[in-house]
Amino acid sequence: MSKDYRPWKIDETQLLPPSVQDYVAKDHLSRFIVSLVRESLDLSEITASYRSLLGQPPFDPRMMMALLLHGYASGIYSSRRIAKATVERADFMMIVAADPPDFRTISEFRRRHLKALASLFTQVLKLAEKAGLVKLGHVALDGTKIKANASKHKAMSYDRMKKREAELAAEVDGWLKAAEAADAEEDKLYGDRRGDEMPDWVADKQKRLEKIRAAKAALEAEAKAAAEEEQRRRAEVESKRIAEGRKKSGKAPAPPSAEPDDKAQRNFTDTESRILKTKDGYIQGYNAQAAVDGEAQIIVAHSLTQSTSDQDQLVPLIDGIEANLGRKPKEASADAGYCSEANLAALAARNISPYIATGRAKRPADGERKIAGPLTKAMRDKLKRARWRSRYRLRKQIVEPVFGQIKQARGFRQFLLRGIEKVKAEWALICIAHNLTKLARAA
């Protein structure tokens, strides 16, 4: 007796659902995002930019917004992959109502409205606060290095730039002289040409030389600005010493150099990205920062920097929380990368209780770091007294899972855009997508 199977109705004509939203379950993330965009988000900055009556009618900005946000929340970031999903995945087909935009349209919408898209972070954050997901009892800060849309092998050191500039200049000069000597012969061979055009193989070297010179000039300008800032800082310290009547101790430091270090590098693909050290080696990238609330792992502030150090990001993140929500957190925790007398003083001035590691060790109060300042010593003693009961233990379970969800669960390991301003906006989109997934689960 043959086995009975469920009928395979592949050739059977079916009626479509009465609503495209019936393509997906009622509790699906895509439905939540569509509802949020249509009912809760203010998109007036985007819609106001569509004024012209010329040409074909554009896609509804609300639909495009929902499509982008759902793509980022689902771990799909490329405009080509999002466009592909609109004809292959039911949740994306539902959002576009079976009228998919081209990948160029998606890319252009993101490029055109990038700044406005990033500004939606505060709107989504306030919705999360209204839903009871943000308490600001304890906030944890951390940073993660993310690859830029550039290869570290496309970078060149200042020392190599100087050598290569001389080599290319000599090569191009030689070729130009050879081309000039051959002008008469070229006039005979190519009557319709002037005979003095620069050959393509020379032009390529010329372009490379121009890029190297531009990168070299940028490094020199940065070094000069850094030297001037250091000179200004030293002058302030000296004037303060004189005003306080303190004697000068030790040898006078050498004046800051206005010339870049020979190892200073510049990338030719994304000139604003930097070589950053990670636990897995060096990458060409950016340092993405986030402050995460302990209630439901909602990102309450974000920033992005070119520096490998986290120290200068603590105050901007803390102030960013107040700017976004109108109030300060009660407690803040961070690893040793954020520890400094200035940062501890800044938290004290804002009446925020700090829990910041004073050394990179298994225990946050240990480590070989030399502790000189009174606030840092007090912080070390505070962590030692509490030991395993210290509120510092909350840091790992609050902020580190967020980076795991972004980089591992949603697969965001490299920025698509180039240039620090665009990358900052892209990081804001990533943070918005993270908060949306948390908000959807609580809805």
Helices and strands as residue ranges (DSSP letters): G 20-23, H 29-39, H 44-47, H 61-73, H 79-85, H 90-95, H 103-112, H 114-118, H 120-130, E 138-147, G 152-154, E 155-157, H 158-181, H 183-189, H 200-244, E 265-267, E 274-278, E 281-293, E 299-305, G 311-313, H 314-325, E 331-334, G 336-338, H 341-349, E 353-356, H 374-386, G 387-389, G 391-393, H 394-404, I 405-409, H 420-442
